[in-house]
């Protein structure tokens, strides 16, 4: 599939036929559906939407289409231009807008782009709202404004600077302590907008930085997903520059990966763990991550006598659960830090500032901090099924097999064993069960995944 329509937005590859890919016609259609939904939320004389984009090559084209379509609906547009996902989220409330659209395909390759949709709180739209937007798109049910009622268009160039100011004003960000350490940090911003935002943030924090792939031209120098196999250059850069650590972000800057001073991966799962360790030491509260995230966050929560609460997979689900339990820190194991003191969205910039403060206060190396946490290892596999198999019934039978273990069915089936877990999720688009496991070694994680595949085959 090269065009994916979901409750959280619209994603596809550029070019090709309308309806099959993300063509200009599809960009207009989806922007119109969002704008129509927005105007149906309330009866007011004016509406304002914030638009921002990452640096991918198709971004300017898609942005012009989206902005013009919103204007055509009578909606005023504030265009941030090159920006980050968290910056757009912060600006929705700062500029008192009714919503926002982020043009980014996140960690997907350069062929992809997407419209990510925000509500008036600067948060991703809910499942219910997303379903309504999809319905408008399916019916092509739009009414455009007459010439005297067209929306206005303006640019706003200070968004990233304002975002950074808000981060520096946070009580748990200690800029003075960071400056006194004279940290040296290497950056890989995959030639997207992290190359604008992260150097600015580090300069304000007095951190010496060595920039790699920080030219926001959209020509990604490697696969933009911040996984170990893609990050050989930054790992070498950390060692060559004798940096204290390295920072890696995806194209829209909502996922943060860290490289230790030895050029080794800190582990995306442990970005949230480290930041939570710091936040909980200052402001005890519940924590939240999704069901496929590391058990290490639960361990850290219990260290402080706090409750860990799992959510269904997906940022919007994490946010809902964080609000339910009043969590002061949460996120997703892919390096997504959500710190509600600033806003309810994954934010690499606030993650960097909190991590630097923690590092300054700990007076330890990054590798020493990582070694202080429980060592867990993950495996991710899948089993392909024939179309006639009822996946839901299959998952119920799996629950019966493991009924004596701790089971969570909020999102698929998660089975917690004493020292490891397995999470089974069905695909919404094909007859597949995705299998995520975590254990005390890579070998054990793979064994658990294989054991679960065998159990499924036996049931079938």
Buried (B, 14 or more C-beta within 10 A) or exposed (E): EBBBBBBBBBBBBBEBEBEBBBBBEBBBBBBBBBBBBBBEBEEEEEBBBBBBBBBBBBBBBBBBBBBBBBBBBBBBBBBBBBBBBBBBBBBBBBBEBBBBBBBBBBBBEBBBBBBBBBBBBBBBBBBEBBEBBBEBBEEEEBEBBEEEEBBEBEEBEEBBBBBBEBBEEBEBBBBEBBBEBEBBBBBBBBBBBBBBBBBBBBEBBBBBBBBBBBBBEBBBEBBBBBBEEBBEBBBBBBBEBEBBBBBBBBBBBBBBBBBBBEBBBBBBBBBBBBBBBBBBBEEEBBBBBBBBBBBBBBBBBEEBEBEBBBBBBBBBBBBBBBBEBEBBBBBBBBBBBBBBBBBBBBBBBBBBBBBBBBBBBBEEBBBEBBEEBEEBBBBEBBBEBEEEBEBEEBBEBBBEBBEEBEEBEBBBBBBBEEEBBBBBBBEEEEBBBBBBBBBEEEEBBBBBBBEBBEBBEEBE
